[in-house]
Structures are given as structure tokens and as C-alpha cells.
Amino acid sequence: MKRHFAQTKAERQADWLARFSDAVVTLDPRHAGRIDWDTAKHLYFSGMTFADAAAQYVRNRSTQEA
């Protein structure tokens, strides 16, 4: 049940990271369980949307693995 009052910073961050993780795995299932959370948090603090951050993460990881 969603609360009617504002989220805390920690809740906003956890929600963003969960959505980011889901988006990354949707774009490239090979990343399931292998997300670099330091990079994910950097993208969060950069102010990116979770969808844009996921696309950039997958693009960057794909070039590193190739």
C-alpha cells in the first residue's frame, strides 16, 4: 500500500535502484545478479532517470565485455 505522504531520501533511492535493476535486466538478462551498485548509485546521484541510466549502463557494460 502506497503511503499518502512524501518518501524519504532512502526510500526514493531504493525505489530508483529497484527500477534501474529491473530495466537493466529487461534490456540485457546477462546482468541479472551482476549489477555494479557503485556505478548504479553514481548514475542515481547524477540525476539521470532510471531508464536512461539503464540504457547507458548496458551500453557501457556491453563494450567492456566485448
C-alpha positions in Angstrom: 0.0 0.0 0.0 1.5 3.3 -1.1 1.6 6.0 1.7 0.0 9.3 1.0 2.9 11.4 2.4 6.3 12.0 0.9 9.0 9.4 0.6 12.3 9.7 2.5 15.5 10.1 0.5 16.4 6.5 1.3 13.1 5.3 0.0 13.4 7.3 -3.2 16.9 5.9 -3.8 15.8 2.3 -3.1 12.8 2.8 -5.5 15.1 4.2 -8.2 17.7 1.5 -7.8 15.0 -1.2 -8.0 13.5 0.2 -11.1 17.1 0.6 -12.6 17.8 -3.0 -11.8 14.6 -4.2 -13.5 15.3 -2.0 -16.5 18.9 -3.3 -16.9 17.8 -6.9 -16.7 15.0 -6.3 -19.2 17.5 -4.7 -21.6 20.1 -7.5 -21.1 19.3 -10.5 -19.0 23.0 -11.4 -18.7 23.3 -8.7 -16.0 20.8 -10.4 -13.6 22.5 -10.5 -10.2 25.7 -8.9 -11.6 24.9 -5.2 -11.3 27.8 -2.9 -10.2 25.9 -1.0 -7.4 28.6 1.7 -7.1 28.1 2.6 -10.7 24.3 2.4 -10.3 24.5 4.8 -7.3 26.7 7.1 -9.3 24.1 7.3 -12.1 21.4 7.9 -9.5 23.3 10.8 -7.9 24.0 12.2 -11.4 20.2 12.9 -11.7 19.5 10.5 -14.6 16.2 8.8 -15.0 16.4 5.1 -14.3 15.5 4.3 -17.9 18.3 6.5 -19.3 20.8 5.2 -16.7 19.9 1.6 -17.5 20.4 2.1 -21.2 23.8 3.8 -20.6 24.8 1.1 -18.1 24.0 -1.7 -20.6 25.7 0.1 -23.5 28.9 0.7 -21.4 29.0 -2.8 -20.0 28.5 -4.4 -23.4 31.5 -2.5 -24.8 33.6 -3.5 -21.8 32.8 -7.2 -22.2 33.4 -7.3 -25.9 
